[in-house]
Each structure stands twice: as structure tokens, then as C-alpha cells.
Amino acid sequence: MRDANAVTRRNLLRAAAATAGVMVAHPLAMAAGPPGAGEFLVGAANVDITPAKPVGLAGQRRTRIAREVESPVTATAVALESRDGKTVRDQAVMVSCDLAKIRDDIQPRLRERLKQRLPRLQPQKVFLTATHTHTAPVTREGVYVIPEGDAIQPAAYVAWLIERLEDVVARAWEARRPGGVAWGLGHALVAHNRRAVYADGHAQMYGKTGGPAFRGIEGYEDHYVDVLFFVDAEKKPLALAVNVPCPSQEVESRQKVNADFWHETRVRLRERFGKDIQVLGWPGAGGDQSPHLMWYKRAEERMRSLRGLSRLEEIARRIDLAVQDAYEGAAKDIHFDPALAHHVRTIELPVRRVTDKEYADAKAVCDAEAKKAKPDPRRSLERMWNRQIVERYGRQDAHPTYPVELHAIRLGDAAICTNPFELYTEYGVRIRARSKAVQTFVLQLSTAGGGYLPTAEAIRGGSYSTAVFSNRVGPEGGDVLVDRTVEAINALWENPK
């Protein structure tokens, strides 16, 4: 699979940079701080999660088998712990994965393994986030028909993936040493709302915007870039967490493994901050966003061409400049004993109910497919969607809520919160506006995939991301998610213990 003829020399060099191992730990040194200050420990590592065999790619309706690697997919971990002497205050291990989504059983299986390997780490304080690249390995069975033979099957890939995740968490945890953190804010135009609205009121994902019926773009766009800078006791940068409210799917339709714009971004950030810097790519609330241009395309493409950059390089350039802008201010305000409080809870959200008509339509499709002697393998995803609609209809009265694992972290004056959805940007705006934190990092696609969570306006407009097969939870649940998330964050300021 790793055929040098299929990968340019430039990408091979970048791949080597992107898969650099954990940093060699500097000699331990207590950070300067007030007398009697606690100890804040930071460790970081990354690992390649690209299989050596051909692999099915997630993110499109058709089966794609990748036999080449354009850029490696990786997982990066940052481990945090605060102490008073030998007493642990709190812990957090945050792992960013170049995957489309986190499969439901990956995190529980990883935590079980970590219990044995790292007994001093509280396993519930470990969580995973997917960057949502659409050119990463498939992790779920039944979504696509992966031919038997030389392509790795999803179950085998996931078993290997969990081993790699255990390794990267352990290396980050064991690399902890005294350090500090700073938080900063930059701006980059990466996310574009991808829902065009037309004169008759309907909306379309990636709809054309050049015709007379076009009336506008449906919702918000968010161009804030929130950044955490982790440093050692001597203020040398160790790791960055970069929160961009946009999924990484610029090259989503390709048939080669590709980490999308996060690979190019890591390359640039390593050029700026040092080859050993570890970069957590965190997608913010962006279920209705993508990096694809929706309007003003010719002007954008002209400037990119004049710069001599690919689209991935252009996006990475913007994020790099935003991070540098944030660093210029944040470097003046590094905290070596920040408040660290990490609360984990399960919240129950009302499910989006399947209507009688939606059930009848889905069942009709399932019945028709069942009568076929040989179902079309190209429609495996549609079959799964319709089967799930039928199953949901049968259990929604007995199970009216959808459980969600919510992480809320206070780190100094910054907050981090998680959700499993492709969360429409409006919900992220509401959470950040109501948060007591100076900066709030909203992480979507964390812990496990929960589908899109659209707004009521989007459901009225229609289109793919608002269809019932795409939504476990609807706008009513979105309101509850915002309220419970804000409550969890603000409790860390009102009662940190």
C-alpha cells in the first residue's frame, strides 16, 4: 500500500514529519510559581494509524478501496494532570484521531486496556475526537461491502487501531513533566456554511449559488480559531490543541488515504514551532459547514493559484497564521498551575422520533430489497439507513432518550466540552455565548458518532443532513444539549470542586 511511486517526494517528506514520535523528555524542573503552588504535568505523543494493507474509506455513499497513501492518518494524545504534592487534583487525556467518526465500542475497549496498563490513570478521563476526514479507514461493519482478500476488514482494523491508541495514550501519560498552558484566539476563514437556500424555501447541501432562484446561505459561519498552547517548565512548546469549527473534508471524494487539511496544517505548525510539536486537531461545531467554497469561488481560486498553493495548503496557511496570531498574545500569559477540573457525566437527550410515514417508506424499501436475489452492493449504505429507521420506530416508545457522554473541563480560564454529533454551528455559538469561560472549546464527534444534529430551520429546508436517517437527535434534543453543556461548564466556575 505504501507505494513510493504513488506518493510524491514532497508528501513523503511531510509524512515523515507528521509521524514523528513522542518528544524526548527534558530533565524535570519545577515551574516558577507562587510559594506552595501545585504541580501541572503535561505529556504528548502521536502515532500513525494508517494500515499497511489496502483499506475501505469512510465518508461517501459508495465503496472506495484505498491502495495508496497521500498523507498518513494519525492519532495525537495530550495527557494532563494537576497535583498537590502526592495528591492528584484531576486528570485529562485528550486524543485526536484522523477518522471520520469514533465507532461506539472503541472508547470503552480502549479504557479497559488502559485500566491494566496505567492503573494511576482514571480511564473515564480519557476521550477521543475524530477530525472527520472522509478519506480515513472504515471502522464499522455493514456500512460498505469490503471485498475479501487483500483489503483489511473493519473489525481487524479496529482491533489494530485500539492497540495503537493504547500505545499513544501510554506514551503521552508516561511523558508527563512539569509544564504550563496558555489559551489564545485567532481567526481563519476555513468553514463555509454548505446549505444554499432557494426561492421556494427549500435548502440543499452544496447547492448551486449562481442561479436566479438562489436566496442565500442558511445559517452561521464561525471563523474563530481557539488554541491551547502547552509548554514545558522552560516555556518550550510541547503541544497545541487547535479548535476549528469545520470538518476536514476538502478532499473527501478521493480514493487514497488522506488526513485532509490537518496533515498540511501539522506540517506548517511543526515548521513554525519545532519538529517535535504535537498537534491536536479539534473540529468545532460544524455539522452544516465544510471547507468547500460555496460562492465567490473564482476570486478565491485566483488568489490561491497566484500563491501557488493547493486547497489543502491554502487552508493550512490560514490556520497557521491564526495560531501564530493567537500565540503572540498567549505567550505573554502562560499559567504553570492552572485550575484543572474534569467532569464526566451521561446526559439523556430526547430522540428524534420516526414518523409513521418515515417508517412506512423505510419498511417498503427494506421489503423490496429483501426480495432481491442479489442486493446491489452499491446500495449497502441506503439499506443500513432504512433498516435503522425501522428498528428505531419499533423501540422509540420504550427508549425515548439517547444517552450522551459529556466531558466538561476547566483549564484555567478556558473550558473544553464534548458532544458526539455533527453539531450545527448555531448550537456551538449558543454554548460559547453562555459559557462563563473566557474561551470555550466545543468539540464535536467526540466519544462516539451520533449523526447530524440540525436546527429546526434546517429541518424545514430539508436535504441530506436533516433527514431522519441522519439524525438520532433533533432540535429539541439540541436545546437540551446546549442547556446541559452550559450547566456543566458553568458549574466548574461556580463550584470547581
C-alpha positions in Angstrom: 0.0 0.0 0.0 2.9 2.4 0.8 4.0 2.6 -2.8 6.6 5.4 -3.3 5.6 5.7 -6.9 2.1 6.7 -5.8 3.2 9.4 -3.3 5.1 12.5 -4.3 8.5 13.2 -2.8 7.1 16.2 -1.0 4.3 14.2 0.6 6.8 11.5 1.7 8.8 14.2 3.5 5.7 15.6 5.1 4.6 12.1 6.2 7.9 11.6 8.0 7.4 14.9 9.8 3.8 14.1 10.7 4.6 10.7 12.2 7.4 11.9 14.5 7.4 10.1 17.8 6.9 11.4 21.3 9.3 14.1 22.3 12.3 13.2 24.4 11.5 14.4 27.9 13.6 17.2 29.3 15.0 16.9 32.8 12.2 17.5 35.3 12.2 21.1 36.6 9.6 22.8 38.8 8.0 25.7 37.1 8.2 29.1 38.6 5.1 29.9 40.5 3.8 31.3 43.8 5.1 29.6 47.0 3.2 26.4 47.7 1.8 26.2 44.1 0.6 22.9 42.9 2.2 20.9 40.0 0.8 20.8 36.5 2.1 18.0 34.3 1.9 17.7 30.5 2.8 14.9 28.2 2.2 14.4 24.5 2.7 11.8 21.8 1.4 10.8 18.3 1.1 7.5 16.4 0.5 6.5 12.7 -2.9 4.8 12.4 -2.6 4.1 8.6 -2.9 0.4 7.9 -0.2 -1.3 5.8 -2.8 -3.0 3.7 -5.4 -1.6 1.3 -8.4 -0.4 3.2 -12.0 0.8 2.7 -12.5 4.5 3.1 -15.4 6.0 5.2 -17.5 9.1 4.4 -19.2 8.6 1.0 -22.1 6.5 -0.2 -20.0 4.3 -2.5 -17.4 1.8 -1.6 -13.8 3.1 -2.1 -10.8 0.9 -1.6 -7.6 2.9 -1.0 -4.4 1.3 -2.2 -2.2 4.4 -1.9 -1.4 6.9 0.8 -1.4 10.7 0.1 -0.9 11.6 3.7 -0.8 9.4 6.8 -3.7 9.4 9.2 -2.5 9.8 12.8 -3.7 9.9 16.4 -2.3 12.5 18.8 -2.7 12.4 22.6 -2.1 15.1 25.2 -2.1 14.0 28.9 -2.7 16.4 31.7 -2.5 16.0 35.5 -2.6 18.5 38.3 -1.3 17.6 41.8 -0.8 19.0 45.3 2.2 17.1 46.4 1.3 13.4 46.0 -2.4 14.1 45.9 -3.9 14.1 42.4 -6.3 17.0 41.8 -7.6 15.9 38.4 -6.6 14.4 35.1 -7.5 14.5 31.4 -6.2 12.6 28.4 -7.4 14.0 25.1 -6.9 12.1 21.8 -7.5 13.5 18.4 -7.8 10.9 15.6 -7.8 11.3 11.8 -11.0 9.3 11.4 -14.5 10.0 10.0 -16.1 9.1 13.4 -15.4 7.3 16.6 -17.1 3.9 16.5 -19.3 3.2 19.6 -17.2 0.4 21.1 -13.7 1.9 20.5 -13.5 4.1 23.6 -14.9 1.5 26.1 -12.5 -1.1 24.8 -9.6 1.3 25.0 -10.4 2.2 28.5 -10.5 -1.4 29.6 -7.0 -1.9 28.2 -5.8 1.3 30.0 -7.0 0.0 33.3 -4.4 -2.7 33.2 -1.6 -0.7 31.7 -1.9 2.6 33.5 -3.5 1.9 36.9 -3.0 5.5 38.1 -4.9 7.0 35.2 -8.7 7.3 35.7 -9.9 5.7 32.4 -13.1 7.7 32.2 -10.9 10.8 31.9 -9.7 9.7 28.5 -11.8 10.7 25.5 -11.4 10.5 21.7 -12.3 13.0 19.0 -12.5 12.5 15.2 -11.3 15.1 12.8 -14.0 13.8 10.3 -11.7 13.3 7.3 -13.7 11.4 4.6 -10.5 9.6 3.4 -9.7 7.5 6.5 -10.3 3.8 7.1 -13.8 2.4 7.6 -14.4 1.3 11.2 -18.0 -0.1 11.1 -19.1 -3.3 9.6 -22.1 -3.3 7.3 -21.8 0.2 6.0 -19.9 -0.8 2.9 -19.2 -4.1 1.2 -15.4 -4.5 1.6 -14.2 -7.3 -0.8 -12.5 -10.2 1.0 -8.9 -10.7 0.1 -6.1 -8.1 0.4 -8.2 -5.3 1.9 -8.3 -5.1 5.7 -11.8 -5.6 7.1 -13.2 -3.0 9.6 -13.1 -5.4 12.6 -9.5 -6.2 12.1 -8.6 -2.6 11.5 -10.4 -1.5 14.7 -8.6 -4.2 16.8 -5.2 -2.9 15.5 -6.3 0.7 15.9 -7.1 0.2 19.6 -3.7 -1.2 20.2 -2.2 1.9 18.6 -4.4 4.2 20.7 -3.4 2.4 23.9 0.2 2.9 22.9 -0.1 6.6 22.2 -2.1 7.3 25.4 0.5 5.4 27.4 3.4 7.2 25.8 1.8 10.6 26.4 1.0 9.7 30.0 4.5 8.4 30.7 6.0 11.5 29.2 4.3 13.9 31.6 6.5 16.5 33.1 6.0 19.9 34.8 4.7 22.5 32.3 2.2 25.2 31.7 -0.6 26.2 29.4 -1.8 29.3 27.6 -5.0 29.9 25.7 -5.3 32.2 22.7 -7.7 33.3 20.0 -7.1 33.7 16.3 -9.3 33.9 13.1 -9.3 32.0 9.9 -11.8 31.6 7.1 -12.0 27.8 6.8 -15.6 26.9 7.4 -18.3 27.7 4.8 -22.0 27.0 5.5 -22.8 24.4 2.9 -26.6 24.8 2.8 -27.9 27.0 0.0 -31.5 28.3 0.3 -33.8 28.9 -2.7 -36.9 31.0 -3.5 -39.3 28.2 -2.8 -37.9 27.8 0.7 -36.0 24.5 0.3 -32.3 24.1 1.1 -29.7 22.0 -0.5 -26.3 20.8 0.8 -23.7 22.1 -1.7 -26.5 23.6 -3.8 -25.6 25.9 -6.7 -25.5 29.6 -5.8 -25.2 31.2 -9.3 -28.8 31.0 -10.4 -31.8 33.4 -10.0 -33.5 31.1 -7.5 -30.7 31.4 -5.0 -31.6 33.4 -2.0 -28.8 33.0 0.4 -26.8 30.7 2.8 -28.9 29.2 5.5 -27.0 29.7 8.8 -24.0 30.8 10.7 -20.4 30.6 9.8 -17.8 30.6 12.6 -14.3 31.9 11.8 -12.8 31.8 15.4 -9.8 29.6 16.0 -9.4 28.7 19.7 -5.9 27.4 20.6 -4.3 25.9 23.7 -0.5 26.1 23.9 1.2 23.5 26.2 4.8 24.2 27.2 7.4 22.7 29.4 8.9 24.3 32.5 11.2 26.4 30.3 8.4 27.6 28.1 9.4 25.4 25.2 6.2 24.5 23.2 5.2 20.8 23.6 1.8 20.6 22.1 -1.0 22.6 20.5 -4.8 22.0 20.6 -6.4 23.8 17.7 -10.2 24.1 17.6 -11.5 24.9 14.1 -15.3 24.8 13.6 -15.1 22.8 10.4 -14.8 19.1 9.5 -11.8 18.1 7.5 -13.3 17.1 4.2 -11.8 19.2 1.4 -10.6 16.1 -0.5 -13.5 13.9 0.7 -14.2 12.1 -2.6 -10.6 10.8 -3.3 -9.7 7.1 -3.3 -6.5 7.4 -1.3 -5.8 7.7 2.4 -5.6 11.3 3.3 -5.7 13.2 6.6 -7.1 16.2 4.7 -6.1 19.7 5.8 -4.9 18.6 9.3 -1.9 17.0 7.7 -0.8 20.1 5.9 -1.6 22.1 9.0 0.6 20.0 11.2 3.4 20.3 8.7 3.2 24.1 8.8 2.9 24.2 12.6 6.0 22.0 13.0 7.9 24.3 10.7 6.9 27.2 13.0 7.1 25.7 16.5 9.6 22.8 16.0 9.5 19.3 14.6 8.6 17.7 17.9 5.4 19.7 18.5 2.3 17.6 18.8 -0.9 19.0 17.3 -4.4 18.0 18.4 -6.9 18.8 15.6 -10.2 19.5 17.1 -13.3 20.0 14.9 -15.7 22.6 16.4 -19.4 22.7 15.9 -19.7 22.5 12.2 -22.3 20.0 11.1 -23.6 22.4 8.5 -20.1 23.5 7.5 -17.3 22.3 5.2 -14.2 23.8 3.6 -15.7 23.7 0.2 -16.3 27.1 -1.5 -20.0 28.0 -1.9 -19.7 31.4 -3.6 -17.0 33.9 -4.7 -15.2 30.8 -6.0 -13.4 32.4 -8.9 -11.8 35.2 -6.7 -10.8 32.6 -4.1 -9.3 30.3 -6.6 -7.4 33.1 -8.4 -5.7 34.1 -5.2 -4.8 30.6 -4.3 -3.4 30.0 -7.8 -1.3 33.2 -7.5 0.1 31.9 -4.3 1.0 28.6 -5.9 -0.9 26.6 -3.3 -3.2 23.6 -3.3 -6.6 24.0 -1.5 -5.2 21.9 1.4 -2.1 24.1 1.6 -4.3 27.3 1.5 -6.4 26.1 4.4 -3.3 25.1 6.3 -1.8 28.5 5.7 -4.8 30.2 7.2 -4.9 28.1 10.3 -1.1 28.5 10.7 -1.5 32.3 10.6 -4.4 32.2 13.1 -2.4 30.0 15.5 0.6 32.4 15.2 -1.6 35.4 15.9 -3.0 33.7 19.0 0.4 32.7 20.2 1.7 36.3 20.1 -0.7 37.2 22.8 -1.0 33.9 24.7 2.8 33.6 25.1 2.6 36.6 27.5 0.1 34.8 29.8 1.4 31.3 30.5 0.0 29.5 33.6 2.1 26.9 35.3 -0.5 26.0 37.9 -3.9 26.4 36.2 -7.1 25.2 37.6 -7.8 21.7 36.1 -11.2 20.2 36.7 -12.6 17.5 34.5 -16.2 16.3 35.0 -17.7 13.4 33.1 -21.4 12.7 33.0 -24.1 11.0 30.9 -26.9 13.1 29.8 -30.2 11.9 28.2 -31.4 13.7 25.1 -34.9 13.3 23.6 -34.6 11.2 20.4 -35.9 12.5 17.1 -39.0 10.4 16.6 -39.6 8.4 13.4 -43.0 9.3 12.0 -45.5 6.8 10.7 -44.8 7.9 7.1 -41.0 7.7 7.6 -41.4 4.2 9.0 -43.7 3.1 6.1 -41.3 4.4 3.5 -38.3 2.8 5.1 -40.0 -0.6 5.5 -41.1 -0.6 1.9 -37.5 -0.2 0.8 -36.4 -2.9 3.2 -39.1 -5.3 1.9 -38.2 -4.6 -1.7 -34.5 -5.2 -1.0 -35.3 -8.5 0.8 -37.0 -9.9 -2.3 -33.9 -9.4 -4.4 -31.9 -12.5 -5.1 -28.7 -10.4 -5.1 -28.9 -6.9 -3.5 -26.9 -4.2 -5.1 -23.6 -3.8 -3.1 -23.5 -0.1 -4.1 -26.7 0.5 -2.0 -25.4 -1.1 1.2 -25.4 2.3 3.0 -29.0 3.1 2.0 -30.1 -0.4 3.1 -28.5 0.2 6.5 -30.2 3.6 6.9 -33.6 2.2 6.1 -33.1 -0.8 8.4 -32.1 1.5 11.2 -35.2 3.6 10.7 -37.4 0.6 11.0 -35.6 -0.5 14.2 -35.8 2.9 15.7 -39.6 3.1 15.1 -40.1 -0.1 17.0 -38.2 0.9 20.1 -38.8 4.7 20.4 -41.7 4.5 22.8 -39.7 2.2 25.2 -36.5 4.2 24.7 -37.4 7.9 24.2 -34.0 9.3 25.0 -30.4 9.0 23.6 -27.6 8.8 26.1 -24.6 11.0 25.5 -21.3 11.1 27.4 -20.4 14.7 28.1 -17.0 15.9 29.1 -16.6 19.4 30.7 -13.1 20.5 31.5 -11.9 23.7 33.1 -8.3 24.6 32.3 -7.5 27.9 33.8 -9.9 30.4 32.2 -10.7 28.1 29.3 -13.3 25.4 29.0 -13.5 22.3 26.9 -16.7 20.4 26.2 -17.6 17.5 24.0 -20.5 16.0 22.1 -20.8 13.1 19.7 -22.7 14.8 16.9 -22.1 16.6 13.7 -23.4 19.6 15.5 -24.8 22.5 13.6 -22.8 25.7 14.2 -25.7 27.5 15.9 -25.5 25.2 18.9 -21.8 25.9 19.3 -22.4 29.6 19.2 -25.1 29.3 21.9 -22.8 27.3 24.1 -19.9 29.6 23.8 -22.0 32.7 24.3 -23.5 31.4 27.6 -20.3 29.9 29.0 -18.6 31.5 32.0 -15.2 30.7 30.5 -13.1 33.3 28.7 -12.7 30.8 25.9 -14.8 27.7 25.2 -13.6 24.9 23.0 -16.6 23.0 21.6 -15.5 19.6 20.3 -17.9 17.7 18.1 -17.6 14.0 17.0 -16.2 13.1 20.4 -16.6 9.7 22.2 -18.8 8.2 19.5 -20.7 9.2 16.4 -24.3 10.4 16.9 -25.1 11.6 13.4 -26.1 15.2 12.5 -27.9 17.4 15.0 -29.6 20.1 12.8 -31.6 23.1 13.7 -35.4 23.5 13.3 -34.8 25.9 10.4 -32.7 23.3 8.7 -35.3 20.6 9.0 -37.8 22.9 7.4 -35.4 23.4 4.5 -34.8 19.7 4.1 -31.8 17.9 2.4 -29.5 15.1 3.5 -28.2 16.2 6.9 -31.7 16.9 8.2 -33.3 13.6 7.1 -34.4 11.2 9.9 -31.8 8.6 8.9 -29.0 11.2 9.6 -30.4 12.3 13.0 -30.6 10.3 16.2 -31.5 13.6 18.0 -33.4 16.6 16.6 -33.7 20.3 17.5 -35.5 19.6 20.8 -32.5 17.5 21.8 -30.2 20.2 20.6 -31.8 22.6 23.0 -31.3 20.2 25.9 -27.7 19.5 24.8 -26.9 23.2 25.0 -28.5 23.7 28.4 -26.8 20.6 29.9 -23.4 21.6 28.4 -23.6 25.1 29.7 -24.7 23.9 33.1 -21.7 21.5 33.2 -19.2 24.2 32.2 -20.6 26.9 34.5 -20.6 24.6 37.4 -16.8 24.4 37.1 -16.7 28.2 37.8 -19.4 28.2 40.5 -18.2 25.2 42.4 -14.8 24.0 41.0 -14.6 21.1 43.5 
